[in-house]
């Protein structure tokens, strides 16, 4: 069960499901997390957000008579608020409501493997049917998007980590599953409503269906494409949109993403050369998710980049992506480009310097600042695995908040290699 309360009524042990109000006003770069430190609690209470949405099933404590608390009830897709009576601060609004409990990484990995297997086969069947001229049935894909969304809700890193591990010969199909997962995770981080989240999941599964018009010889070609082959590839968004437009019950978001996921903010993309405000939020999200999964996957012509390498490179491509939205995408993954200031759960600040771990899944952070003493310390490189543990990277932080007035100079100095010739 979910309920809404003012930030001053928050308590340690509550699980934040969402923030209400402008996303720029809330003090965290994660939308869902357990309040487990006094610092987190203080930042929430001092924030400019309108309200918090708390998930009872994932919280460790129930607040005592939370003043003004409001429970949230969903019936037949509608959402209504029910005032909580002053007893314990919780209201049993619906005994039949499904409660999603957190799963361990190992538990969810096993579930995610089954979900990915089913989704891959469904995408293969969908592509094969499209090649034979059959209409795409969105109603068959919607349950898969829901299953992917539920896995992400239980433990996002389990499924997102697995779906990166594609073999080259299965890239075409698992890429669609991966983009579905990334779109759902991203949409929830942005606070979009669940109906829109699910539509974007279906959009991820369908975004590349136009590739059925491209031969495998071109799709899997290890070398550079010639002009004719490039034209074939650049036609696939139009082909996919046309195919989906002939099918029933295709979400508008899926039509938009299929047609626009190769557009760029500066107008240099295809097929329409749209730019800036002409590109919808869904199109901008699709472009980011599509490219991120492509560059973090092994391809016939290129080895995979690590997530950190991918985000660093994507950030360096001017005019390609919406820069503010790309930052939010990085926040949704909990992985940041090189040079990003991040806060560590043990009270330090550091700068992301690269990737670590056998598969490049971890981040290497150069610790250089103590938040308690408000002073710089001897720089030290640490590797942080995405599966958590303590200490861990809490999230991106603001150089302005910490009064690094000339942040570029500070960052350059901290990241510079040590002078080994110094005495």
Order of alpha helices (4+ residues) and beta strands (2+ residues): beta-beta-beta-alpha-beta-beta-beta-alpha-alpha-alpha-alpha-alpha-alpha-alpha-alpha-alpha-alpha-alpha-beta-beta-beta-beta-beta-alpha
